[in-house]
Amino acid sequence: EQKEQVTPRMLSGGQHVLQLDGEGTYQCSLTGLIFEVTGAVKITYCLLSWSKYASLVKQPWIVGGPLFDVRCDLASALSSIQFPHSLCLAG
């Protein structure tokens, strides 16, 4: 599937904003997030710190990877989000 690379507009506080004009699959050039949308939509997102949420993660789970706060002005237009991930190969 073709993904259109898009570069977000940066706001204060490390927030990213994408104004997507129509249906399609878009990949953020900065974060790797992939958004599938059914129509025009404005998506605002940023990285959060695990320090505030780490206590919610109980064994055997561990904190790993980035934590994103994603907001959308028209939730029905956002079909899916694919989050980047990492794999530790050191055991």
N, C-alpha and C positions, 0 to 999 in steps of 0.2 A: 504494500500500500504506500502511495506517495504521501510524504509529509512535507508541508511547506515550512521552511525555516523562517521564524519570525524573531525579531529583536524587540524586547519590551521597552517601554518608556519607564525610566526610573523616577520614583518619588522619594520623598524624605523617609527616613526610617528603614531604608533597605527594601521598600516595596517595589514590585514590578507590576506594570499594567500593560495588558494586551487588549487592543480593540480589534476584534476579529470581524470582518465584514460579511462573511457568509459561511455556508456549510463547508466542512472539510476537516482535515486532520493537520494540526499545526504543532511544530516542535520549537520550544524556546531555545534560542541559541546560547543563552547564558546558564540555564539550569538543567536542560535536558528534559524538562516536563513535556509531555505530549498531551494535547487537548483535542478531543474529537467533539465537534459542535454541529448542530443541525441548522443553525442560522446565525445571524449577527448577534454578537455578545461582547460584553466587556468583562474581562477576568483580572482580578487583582490578587497578587500572591506575594508571600515573603517567607524567608527562613525563620524558624523559631529556635530558641535554645532548649535543649533537652533538660537543662537544670530545673526548670519549673515542672516538668512532667515525668522525670525519671523515676520518681517514687511510685508511680502508677504501674510501672513495669515489674511484674513479679516473676520469680524463678519458675520455670527454667528459661524464660524469655530474658533477653538482654537488650539494652539500648543499642541501636545501630542504624547508620544511615541518616540522611537529612530528615528534618521534620518541617513540613510546609503548612502554612495557613493559606487556604485558597478560598476566595470569595467570587461570586458570579452574580451579575445584575439580573440575569434571566436563567434561573436554574434549569428550567425545562429545555433550554437550548444546549446544555452541556451534557453530552452523552457519556463521555468517559474521560478519565485522567490516567495517564500512565506515568508512574513515578520512577525516577532513576533509582537504581539499587547497586549495591556492591556485594562482592563475594569474597570472604576471607579464605584464602587457600593455605593459611599457616596452621591448620589443625583445627 
